[in-house]
Structure formats: C-alpha cells, structure tokens
C-alpha cells in the first residue's frame, strides 16, 4: 500500500502559523526539555535499515541560529524511527529546514518525509511540514537568538506531532506497534524522564 503525503493539515494540532507581537519585550527562555527525541514513543518500522538524508534543497539559515534546523530535523528522524524488521529499508529525508529573518521577524519552515524502499522501489511514503513565525522581539543579539530558539522549539514540536500522525496514517502497514516502554530513568530520580506519547487529535 502506497501512502500519499498529506502536508500541513494538522500542524501543531491547533495553530499552523504562530505570529506573536511582543512589543520589543524580552522573550522568556524556552522550557527545559530533554536533548533529542528518543524519549518520545518510537515509530518502529518493519524495515531492516534506516538512511537519513540531511542536506535539504530548502536550507537557508540566517544567523543567529542557536538550533541548526536541518540537524534538528535529522535528529528527530534518527531518534524516532526505529528499524525493527529483517528486510527492506527506510529513508528519512530532510526536505526543507530554513530559518529566515526579515526586519524584526523570524520564520521557520521544516519539512521531512520518510519512504519505505523494496529493492530500491518506493512502496510507501509519509510527509510532514511545520511553519512558525515570531516578530516584535527586539533587535539585540540576545533577543534575536532567543527568538530563533523559541520558534525552532515550537516548530519542532509541531513537526513531531504531524510526523507521527502521517506515519501512523500512511505507513500503518509497515508500522510495528509496541507495548509502552519503561522510563529511561526512575521517575523519582534526578532528571528521570518517562517515555511518552505526543498529543493526538
């Protein structure tokens, strides 16, 4: 069964484009979060291998960019897709990863797809996209860096939600369901983080 790409229909499960006017006030720091995405529910595919292509054709990044868009999307693919079969392979492609500044606004576009290949022929495919923007955050270097980080964190959250939705919808014949995993560390220990699902619509 060949999955058809569905782009941007449920971005952020509520707000596909975020445009905030902060009146030049300093942005609060993004909430603390684990590095990477392995703490989220793994997407186990019935393939033997995963290839990650992390050089997007749409990849403009205007500094400062404390989070590299292409590297972050690629890390999402490596962390969340788990090859769990014995034949065939999957290819995760970072298709767009840009952070563009214009005046006092910054915009992020992220798009990624995953395809299942059987003897080099694509037999299934899923794709997800997210966009976010922020403006009015001030002109200092610190404010510009904080704005870029804030937008990237939000856009990656959106992409994770949409990506899991599209994988479950379009690659369901290739998805191996798993039982809930144990926490990565005891919950009551310092820094203990439980593996958990993203919210679903």
matplotlib code that plots the C-alpha trace (Angstrom):
import matplotlib.pyplot as plt

x = [0.0, 1.4, 0.9, 0.0, 1.7, -0.6, 1.2, 0.3, -3.3, -3.0, 0.1, 0.5, -2.9, -4.3, -2.1, -0.3, 1.3, 2.2, 2.8, 3.5, 3.9, 6.0, 6.4, 10.1, 9.9, 12.4, 11.2, 11.2, 13.5, 12.0, 11.0, 13.7, 13.5, 15.5, 18.1, 16.8, 13.6, 14.3, 12.1, 9.0, 7.2, 9.4, 8.0, 9.1, 9.0, 9.2, 12.4, 16.0, 17.8, 17.3, 19.1, 18.9, 19.5, 20.1, 21.0, 17.7, 17.3, 15.5, 18.0, 18.6, 19.6, 20.1, 22.2, 22.0, 20.6, 21.3, 19.5, 20.5, 17.2, 18.5, 20.5, 17.5, 15.1, 17.6, 18.0, 14.2, 14.3, 17.1, 15.6, 12.0, 12.3, 13.5, 14.2, 12.6, 12.4, 14.7, 14.2, 13.7, 14.9, 13.5, 14.9, 14.2, 14.8, 15.0, 13.3, 13.2, 14.9, 15.1, 15.2, 14.7, 14.9, 13.1, 13.3, 12.1, 10.5, 11.9, 10.2, 10.9, 9.9, 10.5, 9.5, 10.5, 9.5, 10.1, 9.8, 9.9, 12.1, 11.7, 14.7, 15.2, 11.5, 9.4, 6.4, 5.1, 5.6, 4.7, 5.5, 5.0, 5.6, 5.5, 5.8, 6.2, 6.9, 7.7, 8.0, 8.5, 11.2, 13.8, 17.0, 19.7, 21.8, 20.5, 16.8, 17.4, 19.0, 16.2, 13.6, 15.2, 15.4, 11.8, 10.5, 12.6, 11.4, 7.8, 8.2, 9.9, 7.1, 4.6, 6.7, 6.9, 3.1, 2.4, 5.1, 3.8, 0.2, 1.3, 3.4, 0.5, -1.8, 0.3, 2.7, 0.3, 1.0, 4.7, 4.4, 5.0, 3.1, 4.9, 4.0, 4.7, 8.4, 9.8, 11.1, 14.6, 15.4, 13.5, 10.8, 11.8, 15.5, 17.1, 16.4, 14.2, 12.2, 9.3, 8.9, 5.5, 3.2, 2.7, -0.8, -3.1, -6.1]
y = [0.0, 3.4, 6.2, 9.5, 12.6, 14.9, 18.2, 20.7, 19.7, 19.4, 21.4, 22.0, 20.4, 23.9, 26.7, 26.1, 29.6, 31.4, 35.2, 36.9, 40.6, 41.1, 44.9, 44.5, 42.9, 40.2, 36.7, 34.2, 31.2, 28.2, 25.5, 22.9, 19.8, 16.6, 16.6, 14.8, 12.9, 9.4, 10.0, 10.1, 7.0, 5.2, 4.6, 1.1, 0.3, -3.2, -2.5, -3.6, -0.3, 3.5, 6.0, 9.7, 12.4, 15.7, 18.2, 19.9, 21.8, 24.5, 25.2, 28.9, 29.8, 33.4, 33.9, 33.8, 30.3, 28.5, 25.4, 24.2, 23.4, 20.7, 18.9, 19.1, 17.6, 14.8, 14.1, 13.7, 11.1, 9.2, 9.2, 8.4, 5.9, 2.5, -0.2, -3.3, -5.7, -8.0, -6.9, -3.6, -0.2, 3.2, 6.6, 9.7, 12.9, 16.5, 18.3, 21.8, 23.3, 27.1, 30.0, 33.3, 36.8, 39.9, 43.1, 42.2, 38.9, 35.4, 32.5, 28.8, 26.2, 22.5, 19.6, 15.9, 12.7, 9.0, 6.4, 2.6, 1.0, -2.5, -3.4, 0.3, 0.9, 3.2, 1.3, 3.6, 7.3, 9.8, 13.5, 16.3, 20.1, 22.8, 26.6, 29.2, 32.9, 35.4, 39.2, 42.2, 40.6, 43.4, 43.9, 42.9, 39.8, 38.1, 38.8, 37.6, 34.4, 33.8, 34.4, 31.9, 29.3, 29.8, 29.5, 26.4, 24.6, 25.3, 24.3, 21.0, 20.3, 20.8, 18.7, 15.8, 15.8, 16.0, 13.5, 10.8, 11.4, 11.0, 7.9, 6.2, 7.1, 6.4, 3.8, 1.8, -1.4, -1.0, 0.1, -2.4, -1.5, -1.9, -2.0, 1.0, 1.2, 1.7, 5.1, 6.0, 6.5, 6.1, 8.7, 9.8, 10.1, 13.4, 14.0, 11.0, 11.3, 9.0, 8.0, 9.3, 9.9, 13.2, 14.5, 13.4, 15.0]
z = [0.0, -1.0, 1.5, 0.0, 1.5, 3.4, 4.2, 6.9, 7.5, 11.3, 12.1, 15.8, 16.3, 16.5, 15.2, 11.9, 11.9, 15.1, 14.8, 18.1, 18.7, 21.8, 21.6, 21.9, 25.3, 26.2, 25.5, 28.3, 27.9, 26.2, 28.8, 29.7, 27.6, 27.1, 24.3, 21.3, 20.8, 21.9, 25.0, 22.7, 21.5, 19.0, 15.5, 14.8, 11.1, 9.6, 7.8, 8.3, 7.9, 8.0, 5.9, 6.9, 4.2, 6.0, 3.2, 2.2, -1.0, 1.0, 3.7, 4.2, 7.7, 8.8, 12.0, 14.9, 14.9, 18.2, 16.9, 13.4, 11.6, 9.3, 12.0, 14.4, 11.9, 11.0, 14.7, 15.0, 12.2, 13.8, 17.3, 16.4, 13.5, 14.7, 12.1, 13.6, 10.6, 8.6, 5.0, 3.1, 4.2, 5.1, 4.0, 6.0, 4.0, 5.4, 2.6, 4.0, 7.0, 6.9, 9.4, 7.6, 9.1, 7.7, 9.7, 13.2, 12.3, 12.1, 10.3, 10.3, 7.7, 8.3, 6.1, 6.2, 4.6, 5.1, 2.4, 2.5, -0.2, -1.5, -3.8, -4.4, -5.3, -3.2, -1.8, 0.9, 1.9, 4.6, 4.8, 7.4, 7.5, 10.1, 9.9, 12.7, 12.9, 15.6, 15.5, 17.8, 20.0, 19.9, 17.9, 20.3, 19.5, 22.7, 21.7, 18.1, 19.3, 21.9, 19.2, 16.9, 19.6, 20.6, 17.1, 16.4, 19.6, 18.7, 15.1, 16.1, 18.5, 15.6, 13.3, 15.7, 16.2, 12.4, 11.5, 13.9, 12.6, 9.0, 9.7, 11.6, 8.7, 5.6, 6.8, 9.0, 7.0, 7.9, 11.5, 14.3, 17.4, 20.7, 24.3, 26.4, 27.4, 30.9, 31.9, 30.8, 34.4, 37.7, 37.8, 41.3, 40.4, 39.5, 35.8, 35.5, 32.2, 31.2, 27.5, 26.4, 23.5, 21.8, 22.0, 19.2, 17.7]

ax = plt.figure().add_subplot(projection="3d")
ax.plot(x, y, z, "-o")
ax.set_aspect("equal")
plt.show()
